[in-house]
Amino acid sequence: MNESVIERLTNVHPDMEIWWDSSPLIFESWVKKMVDAAPQAKKAVLAEQLNRIYVLDDPGKSLVRGCTTNPPLSLGAVKNDPAFWNEWIDTLILDNPGLTQHEYFWLTYREIIRRGAEMMLPIWKASNGRYGYISGQLDPRLITEPEKMIEMAKEIRAISPNLMIKVPASTKGVEVVKVLSSMAIPTNVTTCFTLPQIWAVANAAAE
């Protein structure tokens, strides 16, 4: 077997966690794109290595241990398969007439998260809940509204047991991390650029 860079990295420490930084819904087409762009002599080895990152036939054997997403990455999943999602959204609108644009967006976003969580769930089960989480990011426009962020977080968490809530590391977001941690809802944070932010979030999760 030709070890990849990711496999050498995971060998550094048994607790090393490699996370996929996108919706897992695009993984298969991403592998195809990377292999198609590789020189002919390297295609077979590259395909073998990349397909060990996430093992489609047996996800529990995957190298990746988690998945972080956000709204733009979720939009990427829609653009990756427009025929499917156009039909899905058309059906959503027909079945739920009269909703606002934001409500249609929210229902679509939740479905993308649900499908991604389903792909990661075998990893979560194989590790007894230690790995296999997927992040569902809160609406970044709510960074000053903790009550709304908490309600959104509870909705996302209810989708699947392997849902982790990605919270903006704003002042109010840190408060949300504290509340969600008290409810045993796993979290991580985004837009976290400074040591004081990291420290505040760590303290909030530990309290």
C-alpha positions in Angstrom: 0.0 0.0 0.0 1.2 3.5 -0.9 0.8 5.6 2.2 -0.6 9.1 1.6 0.4 12.3 3.4 -2.8 12.0 5.5 -2.0 8.5 6.6 1.5 9.5 7.6 -0.1 12.4 9.6 -2.5 10.1 11.4 0.4 8.0 12.4 1.9 10.9 14.4 -0.5 10.1 17.3 -3.3 7.7 17.9 -5.7 10.5 18.9 -5.0 12.5 15.7 -8.2 13.6 14.1 -8.4 14.5 10.4 -11.6 16.3 9.4 -13.0 16.7 5.9 -13.5 20.5 5.3 -16.6 20.4 3.2 -19.9 18.6 2.8 -19.3 14.9 2.5 -21.9 14.9 -0.3 -19.2 16.2 -2.7 -16.5 13.6 -1.7 -17.1 11.2 -4.5 -17.1 13.8 -7.3 -14.1 15.5 -5.7 -12.1 12.3 -5.9 -13.0 11.9 -9.5 -12.0 15.5 -10.3 -8.6 15.1 -8.6 -7.9 11.8 -10.3 -9.0 13.1 -13.7 -6.5 16.0 -13.3 -3.6 13.8 -12.3 -0.9 12.5 -14.7 -1.9 9.1 -16.2 1.0 7.3 -14.4 -0.3 8.6 -11.0 -4.0 8.1 -11.4 -4.3 4.6 -9.9 -2.2 5.3 -6.8 -4.0 8.6 -6.2 -7.4 7.1 -6.5 -6.4 4.4 -4.0 -5.1 7.0 -1.5 -8.0 9.4 -1.8 -10.6 6.7 -1.5 -9.1 5.7 1.9 -9.9 9.2 3.2 -13.6 8.3 3.2 -14.5 4.7 2.4 -17.8 4.8 0.6 -18.5 1.1 1.0 -17.4 0.9 4.7 -17.3 4.4 6.2 -16.2 3.1 9.6 -12.8 2.3 8.0 -12.3 5.9 6.8 -9.2 8.0 7.7 -11.4 11.1 8.2 -12.8 11.3 11.7 -15.1 14.3 11.4 -16.5 16.8 8.9 -16.9 20.6 9.2 -19.3 22.5 7.0 -20.8 26.0 6.7 -23.5 27.5 4.5 -21.2 28.2 1.5 -19.8 24.7 1.6 -23.4 23.4 1.8 -24.2 25.5 -1.3 -21.3 23.8 -2.9 -23.0 20.5 -2.4 -26.1 21.8 -4.2 -24.0 23.1 -7.1 -22.2 19.8 -7.2 -25.5 18.0 -8.1 -27.8 20.6 -9.5 -30.2 18.2 -11.3 -31.0 16.4 -8.0 -31.2 19.5 -5.9 -33.3 21.5 -8.4 -35.9 18.7 -8.4 -35.7 18.4 -4.6 -36.2 22.1 -4.0 -39.1 22.2 -6.6 -40.8 19.4 -4.7 -40.1 21.3 -1.4 -41.8 24.4 -2.7 -44.8 22.5 -4.1 -45.3 20.6 -0.9 -44.9 23.7 1.3 -46.4 26.7 -0.6 -46.2 30.2 0.8 -43.1 29.9 2.9 -40.5 32.7 2.8 -37.3 32.5 0.9 -35.4 32.1 4.2 -37.7 29.2 5.3 -37.0 27.4 2.0 -33.3 28.0 2.5 -33.4 26.7 6.1 -35.3 23.5 5.1 -32.8 22.9 2.3 -29.8 23.6 4.5 -31.2 21.1 7.1 -31.6 18.4 4.4 -28.0 18.9 3.2 -26.8 18.6 6.8 -29.0 15.5 7.4 -27.6 13.7 4.3 -24.0 14.6 5.4 -24.7 13.3 8.9 -26.0 10.1 7.5 -22.8 9.6 5.6 -20.7 10.2 8.7 -22.9 8.2 11.1 -21.2 4.8 10.5 -17.9 6.4 11.8 -19.8 7.7 14.8 -21.2 4.3 15.5 -18.0 2.4 14.9 -16.2 4.7 17.5 -19.1 4.6 20.0 -19.7 8.3 19.5 -16.1 9.5 19.8 -15.7 10.4 16.1 -17.9 10.8 13.1 -19.3 14.2 13.9 -20.4 16.7 11.3 -20.7 20.4 12.0 -23.9 22.2 11.4 -23.1 25.9 11.4 -25.5 28.5 12.8 -26.7 31.4 10.7 -23.7 33.9 10.8 -26.2 36.8 10.7 -27.3 35.9 14.2 -24.0 36.5 16.0 -25.5 39.1 18.4 -28.7 37.1 19.1 -28.0 34.2 21.5 -31.6 33.1 22.0 -32.1 32.6 18.2 -28.7 30.8 17.9 -29.7 28.4 20.7 -33.0 27.6 19.1 -31.3 27.0 15.7 -28.7 24.9 17.4 -31.4 22.7 19.0 -33.1 22.2 15.6 -29.8 21.2 14.0 -28.8 18.9 16.8 -32.2 17.1 16.6 -31.4 16.0 13.0 -28.9 13.3 14.1 -26.9 12.2 17.1 -23.6 12.9 15.3 -24.4 16.6 14.8 -22.0 19.1 16.3 -23.0 22.8 16.3 -20.6 25.3 14.8 -21.0 28.6 16.7 -19.5 32.0 15.7 -16.8 33.0 18.2 -18.4 36.3 18.9 -19.1 37.6 22.4 -22.7 36.3 22.3 -21.5 33.2 20.5 -19.3 32.3 23.5 -22.4 32.6 25.7 -24.1 30.1 23.3 -21.2 27.7 23.6 -21.7 27.8 27.4 -25.4 27.1 27.2 -25.1 24.3 24.6 -22.3 22.6 26.6 -24.6 22.6 29.6 -27.2 20.8 27.5 -24.6 18.2 26.4 -24.7 19.5 22.8 -21.2 19.2 21.3 -19.8 22.4 19.7 -17.0 23.9 17.8 -16.5 27.5 16.7 -15.8 29.5 13.6 -14.4 33.0 12.9 -12.0 32.3 15.7 -8.8 34.2 15.0 -7.2 35.2 18.3 -5.9 33.6 21.5 -8.5 35.5 23.7 -11.3 34.0 21.6 -9.8 30.5 22.0 -9.5 31.0 25.7 -13.0 32.3 26.1 -14.5 29.5 24.1 -12.5 26.8 26.1 -13.6 28.3 29.4 -17.2 28.5 28.2 -17.2 24.8 27.2 -15.6 23.8 30.5 -17.9 25.7 32.8 
